[in-house]
Amino acid sequence: MNKIDAKAIKKILLIRRDNIGDLICTTPAIHALREKFPSAKIGILVNSYNAGALANNPDVDEVYIYEKEKHFKNRNRLSVWLKNLKLLFKIRKERYDVAVGCGSHSPRLERYTFLTGAKVRIGYLKAKRKFSFYNKGIISPSEEMHEVVKTFALIKPLGIEVEPGGLILSPSSSEQSKFKDFKTASYANTGRPLAAVAISARIKKNKWPIAKFITLIEKLLAQNTVHVLLLWSPGSMNSPTFPGDDEAADIILRRFAEKVRGYPTSTLGALVAAISLSDMVITLDTGSLHIAAALKKPTVALMTRGKAQSWYPWKTQNIALTSGDNVENISVDDVADAVNTLAEIGKRGNNIS
């Protein structure tokens, strides 16, 4: 790859068009670009689902939000397309020097990067080929690496020589204030840590049975070592756009009555605030895992073995429990032991807030 003249770079655009966790794992790269190019304009093209992860991010000058058609079933398809087309014209008018297609190679991501009109277009390719919409294509690494490292490698051609730092997430002070009121009203001041149990995951193989969550909570309450907070994705399991776990949460909360409190998180900001003011997090392999990591919360993560190496909680105290290609086989006892281990570390004054 020919060397890129860093001195000529005044405007940088990143594209991250997938999930919340993927975008959060991109924040170390964004921060490194800001450190390297303090005066440059840094923009990022995201979608309406993950955009909230960049709220109050000091490293980003402009966030472009495009809409995925599947997220707006009640909207006219043509109106969604026209809105996204208008957004692309706005980006092209900005005349970015560099566009980086973040994430694994996909033909659609490659096309989006090209359509930005950026002079330099960086992204991953599955193999070397004669034609690509990227003019600075990089062959995807063959070895497994964390998504943070993989994304960070895409900005190395811009003269970035540092290693990736921690994830960056800025909780909303107003949402934190709401959660503080809820927490004060819901939990006695016993000195026990607050363990947030996040039960939701969209992908079937990442789901843990509700019966196991109930048994886990029973164990934790019986041991009297933590308070339990229930978190879940809002909405019905039958929603065509954003299937949620209202039904599952209702089953759990009815089972435990006042012993377990649930905090509705109708927005990403509410979820971030709740996790930011919890002491530890038990989570499946989903956005809440990376939110917890960004907020430096000790985390018990239930993951498939194939995903753990690339998506484990980055730069935070964690215990990642894995099981083949489906997390449902992870035992309740293993999760309870992991929670107790982190709680014990916290008692010794190490890293539990």
N, C-alpha and C positions, 0 to 999 in steps of 0.2 A: 504494500500500500504506500502510495506517495505521501510524503509528509504534508500535513495541513498547516498553513501559516496561521498560528494562533493570534498574531498581532492584527490580522485582518478580520477577526471575528468580533462582530458587534451585536449580533442577534442570534440566539440559540432557541430552537424549538424541540421539545421532546414530545413523543406520542406514546401514551399509555392507555390503551383502549379496552382493558379487560377488567379485572376485579379489584376490590378494595385493597386486599393484601398485596397484590402485584404493584399497585400504585405506591403503597407505603414502602415497599421494598425498593422503590426507585428514589426515595428521598435522600439517601446518602449520595447518590450520583448528582442529584440536583444541587445539594449543598456544596459538593466538591467543585461543580461548575461555577457556583457563585463565588467561592473562594478564589478560583483561578481567574475569573472574569468579573471582578466586582462592579464594573460599569456597564456590562453588557445587559441587554434586555433578555430575560429568560421567560419564555412562554411554554405552556404545556397543553396539549390537546388530550382531553379526557372524555369520559362519558357521564351522563346524568346520574349513573349509579355510584360511581366511585369519586366524583368530584369533591364531595365533602371532606375527604381525607386531606385536602390541601388548604382547608380553611385556616386563615391566619398564618400560613407558611411564609416566613420572611424572605425566603430565597426566590420566590416566584413573583414575577411582575404581572403576568396576565395568564388567566386560565380560560381556555376555549372549551366549551362544553357541547358535545354533539350528542344527539339522541339516538339510542338504539330502538329500532322499530318494535322489537318484542317487548320493550318496556312501556309502550304506549298503545295498547290494543284498542283503546277507545278513540284514538286519533286517526285521521285520514292519512293513509300511507304517503300520498303525494305531498301533503303538508310537511311531514317529517323529512322527506327527501329534500324538499325545497329549502327548509330551514338549515339542514346540514350543508347543502350546496352554498348557501349564502355565507355560512361560517367558513367554508374553504376559501371562498373569494376574499373574505376579510383577512385570512391568514396569508394568502398569496400577496395581497396588497401591502402587507407588512415587510415583505422581502427579507425573509430570514436567511442568514448566511449558512446556517447548519440546521438540519433536522435529523433527529435520532429516533429511529423506530425501536422502542424498548420492548423487550420480550422475545420469545422464541420466534423463529421465522414463520410467517404466514403470508400468502400472496396478497391478502387484503391489507395487511399492515404495510407491506412493501409499496402497494399502490397509493395508500394514504400518504406515505412519506414523500412519494414522487409528486403528488398533487399539491403539496404545500408550496411547491415552487422554489424550495431552498436550493442554494448553489451546491452545497455538500450534503449528501444523504447517506447516513450510516445506519446499518442494520445487519442482522444475522441472515446468512444464507445456509441452506442445508448442504450445498456443495458448490464448487466453483463452476460458473457457467459463462457463456459468451455474452449474454444479455441479462441485465438486471436493472430494475428501477433504482436500486442503490448504486451510486457511483463510488462509494467506499464500503463495499460489502465485506463482511467478516464471516468466515466459516464458523458455524456453530461449534462450540467446544464439544469434544467427544466424551470427556470425563464429567462426572457428576460434580456440581458445585452449587453453592447457595445462590438463590435468585438475586440477592444483593450483589454478589461478586460477579455473576453473569451479566447483570445490567451495567455494573460499573465498568466492565471491560469494554463496553461500547463507547465510553467517553475517553478511553486512553489515547486514541489517535489525536485528541485535541490538546495533548500535552499534559494530561492529568497524571501525576506521578505518585500521589499519595494513595494510601489504602482506604477502603470504605469505612466510614465511621458508623455511628448508631442511626437507627431510624428516627425520623422527625415527625412529630404530631403535636399540634397545639390545641388543647382543649378549650372550649368556649367557657368563659368565666360565668356567663349567665346560666348555662346548662349545669355547670358545677355547683352554682348556688342552689339551683333546684334540687340537685341530688343531695347536697348537704342537708337541706331541710328534710328530705325523705329519710336519709340515714339517721338523723337525730331522732326523728319521730318513730323509727322502726326498730332500733337496736339499743339495748341498754349498754352503758359504758362499762363493760366488763374487762376490757383490756385484751379480749380475744380478737385475733385478726378477722377481717371480713373477706370471705372467700367467694368470689363471683363465679357461679357455675353457668357457663354459656352452652346451651343445649342444641343450638341450631347449626346445621350444615346443609348446603343445597345438594351436594353430590351424595348419592346413596351409599357408596362405599365408605364415606367419611362420617356416616351417622352412627350414633351409639344408641342402643335400645332405651326407651323411656323407663322400662322396668329396671334397668341397670342404674340409671340416674337416681331413681327412687331409692334403691338399695344403698347406693353410695351416700346419699344425703342422710339416710337413716343411720349409717355408720358414723358419719361426721358429727351428727347431733348427739349420738350416744357417747362419743368420745369427749364431747364438750370442749373441743380445742379451737373451734372456729365458729363464727356466725356464717350463715349461708344466704347469699343473694342469688336469685334466679334471673338470668338474662336470656332473651330469645328474640328471634326475628319476628317482628309484628306481622299480623295478617293470617288469613286462613290457609290451611294446607292446600286448599283447592283454588287458590288465586291463580289466574292464568298468567299474570305478569310477575308478581313477586310472592311465590308461595312462602307462607310463614309457619310459625309453630304456636299459634294461639291455643289450639286445641291441646297440644302436648303440655304447654305451660299450665293450662287450667287443670289438667289431671294432677300434675305435681303439686300445685299450690293448694288444691282441695285436699290432697292427701295429708299435707303438713299444716294446714290451717295457718295460725299465727307464728308457727315456729320458723317458717321460711317466708321471706318476702320477695315478691317479684317487682321488678322495676321496668315499666313499659318504655321501650326505646323506639319511638316512632320516627326518629331521625338518627342519622349517623352521629351527629353532635351529642345527642343524649347518651348513646352507647359509649362514646369516647369519655364523656364526663363520668359515667358510672364506673368504668374500668379505672379511670385515673384516680378515683377516690376509694377504690377497693385495695386490699392488701395483697391478694394473690388471685390468680385466675386459673380455673379449670376449663379447658376449651377443646373443641374439635379443630380439625384442620380447616380453618376458615378465616374470615377477616378479623374476628375477635382475637385470634392468636397473634396477629401482627400488630394490632392495636395495643395489646398487652406488652408486646416486646418493645414497641416504640415508647411506651410510658414506663419502661423499666420495671414492670411488675413480675415477680416470681411466677412462673407459669408451668402448669402441668398440661402437656399437649398430647392428645390422643391422635395418632397419625398412622397411615399405612406405611409399611417399611420402605416402599419405593419413593415416597414423597418426603420422608423425614430429612434426608441429607440435603435436599434443595430448599426446604421450606420450614425448617425448625425455627423456634423463636430466636431472633438475631440479637446478639449482644445483651442478653438479659439472663438472669438465673433461671434455669429451666430443667425440667425432667420430661423428656419426650418418650412416651410409651408407644411402642409400635407392634403391629400384628399383620403380617402377610399383606394381602390386598384388600382387607376389610377390617375396620376398627371394632366391629361388634364383638370380636373375639377377645378384646382386651378385658381383663378381669377387674371386677369391682375392688378386690383386695389390693391389686397393684396400684390402682388410682388412689385409693385411700392411703396407702403407704406413702405414695409420692407427696400427697397433700401434707401428711404428718411430718415428712422429712423437711419440706419447705417451711412449715410452721415452726419446727424445732430450730431450724437455722435462724428464723426470725427472732425467736426468743433469745438467741445468743447475740442479737444486735447486728445481724448481717443481712442488710438489704431488703428487709420486709418493712414497708412503710407503716 
